[in-house]
Amino acid sequence: MRTMNVTANAVRSGTQSRVQTIAYWTVTLLLAISITLSGIGQLMRLGGNDELVTDIGFPLYITNILGTWKLLGVLAIIAPGFPRLKEWAHAGIFFLMTGAAFSHALADDYGDYGFNLILPLFYAALNIASWALRPKNRKF
């Protein structure tokens, strides 16, 4: 019962509970690792990234642009300070991931078991969770 009162008081006072802080950093680090690996894979054109973009009609150079923006977005989300930049980075990652899912869907390139749709939408969901759980000092 005491835990419930402490959590309720933390919510009322605007501070973040320990559980929420752990949840935020768990989700945010999972997002950061996933997007970083994806960005590096695109920049180095590993793991079928060439075919992934050319099969849906995009030029190959788009991997350089997307990979760079992904890495910069992760840096913005992880770095201390710059709350407005973090908002923009979260928005960019959301649009990037939902755009990837829609691009694959419109090109009828679902991948095995819908992987080309499920993975970017999973990353978008992680991004939303990270944004929603962010502590007060990361909001503007």
Secondary structure, DSSP 8 states (H G I E B T S, - for coil): -HHHHHHHHHHHHT---HHHHHHHHHHHHHHHHHHHHHHHHHHHT-TTHHHHHHTTT--TTHHHHHHHHHHHHHHHHHSSS-HHHHHHHHHHHHHHHHHHHHHHHHTT---GGGHHHHHHHHHHHHHHHHHHH--GGG--
